[in-house]
Structures are given as structure tokens and as C-alpha cells.
Amino acid sequence: MKFLVHRSIGADRPAAGRATSAQASPERRAGRWRAPAVSSLLAVAALAVPAAATAATSSAVASPVVGHVYLDDNTAGANTISAFDRHADGTLTAEQGSPLSAGGAGTGAGLASEGAIQVTAGGRLLLAVDADSNQISVLRVEPGGSLRLTEVVSSRGVLPVSIAVHGSLVYVANASPAGTNYTGFRLNPLGTLTPIPGSTVALPADAQPGDVLFNSTGTKLIGTRVGTSQIDSFTVGQDGRLTAAPGSPFTAQGLGPFGSQFRPTNPDQLFVSNAHNGAGLGTVSAFADSPAGALTPIGASPYADQQTAPCWLIISHDGQSLFAVNTGSGTISRYAIDPAGALTLLGSTAVATTGGVGAVDPGLSPDDRFLYVNESRADALGAFAVNGGSLTELPSSPAALPAGATPAGIAVS
């Protein structure tokens, strides 16, 4: 299955401006410019109207496409992926032919997880869970911008909900009591997943893993157990297998540890949301992750967000800001992160659609200028401009999602 993904060279860079005076002809710069002949003036006049028309046309042209946003629709039966062009001004337009076949089957219900869809570093491959068929879909991003389904493989468990990727190493969290585990794979450049022998870590039936992720160096892997309020911490060996940290799983600092993120600029700092504390009692924990994988609270952790059900987290690529999507109260909490990893709550921004209740996964553009939020309850995708730690929803937000979608995960390129 192929579909076109139009990619603009020089993504996320401002368009080139008009030539400056330094680029003018040598004669003009030296003050030796002479008036053109009458015939030349007539030629210029003849071109004036077309030039004006061209300028008017250019001003009406849509903002250029600089990237894309993908969601795993988790549609009942044949699963699909929603694909959007991401424009330089943050706006979104649906890709031609979207939604597109994922190759497996979705459940048609929320997955209660983070990381259901991932784009690999460099944007060459996209991986998505097919939760109802217990599979992982791999799609290749072609040099010309199209996507091609390369394979659909078993997740080696039941109900895959989250994917972690670092280089060629992939781990999947399977969440059903009938087969809950973390399982590792090797991903080759052609888009083929091969199970790693001996990599499966079985979990208790009531664990309900919600997220699995690597740190930026690929030396640590974390998994959250939403059902038992625990956090798994592992070191990652050269063979791709996991070694549990002494004391793992660690007791979370609140009920329902859910979304989690390593700080992009510090692989030894981990942040985890605590979603099930009750109305207005959500918190975000900050941990130092030791070389052996032991988790130690940072500062006054956990940090209150004064909202309900902070389920999903995202940290800016520069490591300065953390955003927590509060599914229960329909808001996005905004934090500043200091060098040591301590959090300062800056406030909360409402998600407009249906009061925002049901907003789930967030994703940031690579330049940190725009935040996108999967508003699954309203079948919509919200878009916010980011200015430091503040958010402003774009006038064009939200963009509609296909009917019947119960999207899980978000991947922004």
C-alpha cells in the first residue's frame, strides 16, 4: 500500500527573503546606475502587471509543508493510520487518501497507553500497533516521500499498546492479562522486525503496562504499570536484552503511573505522570536514573499539576519545558524544568473541543514551535503554538479525524 507524503526540503526553516542591497548589481552599489532606455522601461512596464498578479497569487498560497503528523486510528476491524501534512505555520491538512491501511486490526476502543505509533530517527520508518490482531505494522518512508507497508508481525504477546524505538532496537508492551509482557525486536534498514531470543519479560496479569520507552542513549528502558502503580526500570545490554535494576519494579509516587518521558538533553532524568490520584490531585514525578537503573526522586517530587488525570507527557527537544495532558479536566499543564530536573508549574491551558475532556497523546514539532494533541473523544487533532512555556490554540484547530477512529498515539515529523 502506498500513499504520497509531500516533504519540503529544508523543513522548519523560514523561507528565503528578497535580495538585500548587498546583492544588488555592482553598478548600483557603486552609485553608477543609469536610467534604462525607453525600450527597457516599456519592457518593465509590460511585465509589471504579471509581476503584481504573481505577488498576489504567492500571498494566497498556503503555508509550505514542512513535516507530517500520524495517528494510529485503532479502528475496529481493519486498522488505519491518519496522516496530515504539517505546515510551517502549524496548520494541518489531511494527506490525500488518508486514512490509510495499517495492515492489521484495531480494537475500536481506547488503548490507555502512550507511544502506540512511532517514527524512527531520520524519519525513514513508521511503526504502529495493531492491538486487536496482536501485531506491529512497519511502513517505510520512501525518499520521494511515499509510505509503503513493509510487513505486519506478531507482537509476541496479546494487546500491544506501546512501542519504544532506539536505532535498530525495538521493544513492545503487550497489555492483556492473557499475555502481558515487554518483548524486544531488531529492526533492519529494510523495515523487517526480528524477535530477539530471550528478550521477553513477563509481567503480572494485573500490571496493565501503559508506556515503554528508551532514554536518548538507548542504555535504559522504562515501563509503567498502570494497574499496580509501579515503574519497571531496566538497563539494556549490547545484545538488546534487559536487566532489571535492583529494586525494580519501583513503587510510583502516585496512583496510575502512566505517561513517561526521559529528558532529551539528559538521559538520566525521567518524568512520569500519576493519573489516578483523583479530581484535581494529579501529579508529575521527576526521577534521577542511576547507572544501574535505580530511580531516586528529584527535589520535591512529585509535583502537583492541580488538574485531573494527567495521563500523557511530552518534553520539548531543548529539555526546557514539560507538557502534561490532563484527560479528566480538559487542560494541558505547563512546566519549566530546571537543570537539576525540578519542575515549576507555569499554569494550564484549556483544550477547546468538548471542554478538552478526552484529549490524550501530545506531540511536538521538531523545532518545538507547535504542540499537537490527539482529541480522541471529539475525533479531532488539536494544534497549539508554543512560546516558551505558553500555549495558544491555533484558529484552524482542531482538524477532523476520520469517522470511526479511536486514535491512539501520535507521531510528529
N, C-alpha and C positions, 0 to 999 in steps of 0.2 A: 504494500500500500504506500503510495507516495502522495505528498502534498507539498505545495510550494511554500517556502518560508523566505520572504524577501528580506535580505540583510543589507544594511547600508555600511559601506566601508567607512571606517573612522567613527564607529558608533560612539555616542555620548560626547562627541566633540562639537563645539559651536561651529556653525557654517562660516566659511571664509568671508571676510568683509570685502568692500570695494578697495580698489588700488589706492594707496596713500600717495601723498605728494612726492614721497621719496621714490615712488615707482613711475613717476611721470617721465616724459622724454627728456633727454639731455638738454635739448634746445629750450624747453620750458623752464627747467631748473636753472639754467644759466641766464635767464632773462632775455633770450634771443628769439622768443616766439614771435612769429609774424602772422598777420591775418591771412587766412586762406583765400585762394582765388574764388571769384564769384561762382564758378562751376562747382568748386568744392563745397561752398555754402549751400548751393542748391541740392547737392547730393546729401548733405547733412540734413537739410530740411525734409527731403524726401524720406529719410529714414526716421525722422522724429516721431511720426505717428505710430509706426510699427513698434518703435522702442518703448513708447508710452504704453502701448497695448500690452507689450511683453511684461513691463513692470507691473501693470495692473494684474495680469494673469499670475505672475510669480507671487504676488502678495496674497492671492487667493488659494495658492497651493497648500495642501495640508502639510503639517509638520513632518519632517522626514522620519522614516522608520529607522530606529537605532538598536532594536532588540525585540525580544518576544516574551510573552508570559504564557505558561502552560498550566493547566489544571487536570488532575485525574478525576474524570466525571463520576467514576464509580457507579455507572448506570447499571440497572438491573439487566441481567442477561448479557448481551454484547456490550462490553465496556468501551468507552470513548475517551478521547482527550480533547479538551477545548484549547484552542490556540489563538492567541491575539498578537497582532503587531503592536509593538510598543514604540510610540513616537517620542521625539526629542522633547516635546512639551509635556510629556507624561500621559497623554491621552492614549486610548486603546481602540483598536478596530479589529473585529473578528477576521481571522485568516480565511481566505477563500476555501470553502469545503469544510470548515470547522462546524461541528466536532468530527473528529476522525477516529477510525477504529484503532483500539489499543491491542486487539488480538486475543484478549481473554475476557473474563466475565466479572462484572461488578455486583455488589450486593444490593444496591438501591437504597442503602441506609448509611448514616454517618459512621465513619470508622473510628472516631475518637482517638486520633493519632496525629502526629506531626511527621512530615517527611515522606508522604506517600508517593511523591514524584520528585525526581532529581535530574539535574543536568550535570554531566561530568565536567571537570575542569577543562577549559578550552572550548566547551560547548559542542563537542563532536557527537556525544551520545546522550540519549534521554532514557531513563528507567522509570517505570511506573508499576505499582502493584495492581494485580487483578485479584481482588480479595475473595470473590466467590468461587473462582476456579483454582485458587491456591497457586497462583503463578506470578511471574515477573515478566513484563514486556520490555524489550530493548529495541529502541529505534535509533537509527543513525541519522545524524545531521550531515547532509552532503555538502561538499564545497560550494555548490551553487545555491545552497540554502534550503533544499528539499529535505523531507524526513522520510526514511524508509524503515519499515518494520524488519528487523533482522532475525529475531526469534522470540518465542514465548517459552519460558522454562518453569519447572516446578520450583516453588519457594522452599521446598523441603520441610514443610510444616502445614498448618491449617490457619487460614485467615491472615495473610500477610498484610501489614498495616504501615510499615515504615522501612525506609531504605537509607543506609549510610554508604557513602562512596568516598574513597580516597585513592587516587591513582587507579591502579588495577584491582584494588581490594574493595569488595562489596560485602556488606552484611545486611541481612533482612530480619526484622522482628515479626514473628508469627504469633497471633494473639489468642487464638481459640483454645479453650481448655482441652479440646481434642488433640491438640498438637502445638503447644506454645513453646517457642524457643528463639534463640538467635542462631542464625546459620550463615556461614561465610562462603563467598564465591570469588573466583578470579575472572576479571573482565578483560578480554583481549581486544586489541585495536579494531578488530573486525566486528565487534559487538556481540561476542559469544560469551556466555556465562558458564563457568565450570565449577561445580561444588568443590570445596576444599575438604579433603578427607579429615575426619576428626575435629571439624570446626564447630559442630553443633553443640550449643549449650542449652540443655533442657531447663525449663522454668516450671515452677509450680502451676497447677491448673488455674489458680485464682490470681495469678500475677498480673494479667492484663497489661502487657507492655504497650506503652503509648508512643515511645520515641527511641530511636537508636541513632547514634552519631559518633563520628570521629572528631578528634581535635585536628588542628591545622597541619600538624606534622605526621598524622596517621599513627602515632605511637600509643594513643589511648582510645578506648571506646567506652561510651556510656549508654546505659539503657534505663528508662524509667519504668517502674512497676506501679501503674496507676491503682490497681486493685488492692495492693498490700502496702502502699505508701513507702516504697523502698527505691533505692537507686543502685543499680549494678555498675561497678567500675572495673575495667579490665586494662591490662597492658597488652599490646599487640606484638607478637613475635615476628621474626623475619619470614616465617612460614605462613603467616596470616592467621595463626591460631591465637586464641585468647587465654590469658592467665588472670584469674580473678585476683583483685587486690586484697591484701589482708584486711579482714573485717567486712568485705563485700558479701551481700548487699548491705548498704548503709541505710539507716532509718532516715527518712526525709524529715525536713523541718516543718512540714505541714501535711495535710491530708491531700492525697491525689497528686503527687508529683507528675507533671505532665510534659509540657514543652521544655526543651532544654537546648542550650547553645554554649559552645566554647567561644571565648572571646577571640575574634580573628587575629588580633595583634598580640595575644598572649595565650599559648596553648595550655597553660597551667591554671587558667581561670575558667570555671564552669558556673553557669547560671541556670537555675531550674525554677519553673513556676509551680506553685502549690494551689491547685484549682478547687479543692473541695472543702475548704475551711468554713464555708457558709457565706450568707449575704453580707457584702461589704468587708469581708475578712480575708480576701485573697492576699497572698504574699509572693515575693520572689526571693529565692535563696541564692547566695553567692558563695562559692567554694574555691579553695585552693586545692589543686590536684597534685599530690606528691609524685616523685618519680616512680614509686611503687603502685600509685593509683589510689592512695588513701585520700579521702575527702575531708577537709577541715573548713569550718565556716569562716568567712571573711568579715571582719568588723562586727557590725550589729546585726548581721544576717540572722533571720530572714527580714526582708524589708517590705513594709506594708505598701499595698497599692490602692487601698481604700475602695476597692471595687469587688465585683462578684465574678468568680470563676475565671481567673487569668490562666487560660489554657495553653496559649501559644506565644512563643517568644521569637524575636529577631533582633540581632545586634548589627549596627552599622559596620561596614567594612573597615572604617577607620578606628573601630573599637571604642568610640566615644559615647554612643547612645544605645539604649536598650528600649525596645517597644514590646509591651505585653498586651495581647488582645484579650479583653475581658468579655467572654462569651455571654455570661449571665447578665451583665449590666450594659452591654452595647457600647463599650468605650475602648479606647486604646490608651493605656498608661504609658507615660514617657519618663525615662530615667536618664540621668547623666552618670557615667561610670568614671570613677577617679582611677589614677594609675594603679592603686593597690587592689582595685576591684570592688570598692564600696559603692553603693548606689545612693543617688539622691533623687527622690520623686519630684518631677517638674510639674506634673498635672496630668489630666486626662482629656482626651478629645473624643467627642461623640461620633459614632458611625451613623450616618443619617438614615439609611434604609431600614424600615421597620424598627426604628429605635436602635438598630445595630444588634439586637439580640439574635444570636446565631452566627455572628461573624466568627471566623475561625482562623485559618492559616494566613500569616503575613509573609510578604517577600519584598526585598529592597532591590532597586535598580543597582547595577554595578557601581555607579557614581554616587550612590546614597541620596540622590535628589528626589526620588519618588518611592512611596510605600504603597504596595498593593495588598488588598485584603479580600480573601475569599469569603463572601457573604452568602453562605450556602442556604440559609433559611429563605432568603429572598431570590435565589437563583441569580445572583449578581456578583460583580467583581468591582470593589471599590478602589479608588485611586486618590492618593494624597500627596501633596507637595511637602517636602521635608526641608525645614530651615533650621539647622542646628537641632535642637531638641523639640521644635514645634511642628505641628501638622496642620495642613489646611486642605480640606477635601476639594478636589477639582470640580469646576462647574459641570463637566461632562460625566462625572461619576454618579452612579455606578454603571458599568457596562453589563448588558444582559448575558446570562448564561443559557445554554440550551434547555428546553423543557425536559423534565425528567431527570436532569442531572442532580446528583447528591455529592458535589465535588469534595474531594479530599486532597490536601496538599497543594502546593503552589511552587512553581519553578520560574525564576526570572532570569533572563539573559540579556 
